[in-house]
């Protein structure tokens, strides 16, 4: 693993893009990181479009 990538909320939600990017990180092409603020933002956006969750 040669570098670290910071994932922003816009790539953590929608799910298909998040799944792809997490799979790439799991395969050790790079290390993926995000902050608690970024995490809160993507969850907030998800709940806006899917309030039943």
C-alpha positions, 0 to 999 in steps of 0.5 A: 500500500503506497498511499492514503485516499480520503473519501468524501461524503459524495463518494460514500453515498451513493452505495454502488460507488462506495462499495466499489471504492471500499473493495479497492481499498480492501484489495490493498491498492491504497488505504482509505480514510474519512473523518467523523464529519464526513461520515455524519454527512453521508449518513445525513444525506442518506436519511434525507432520501431514505427517511424510513431507515 
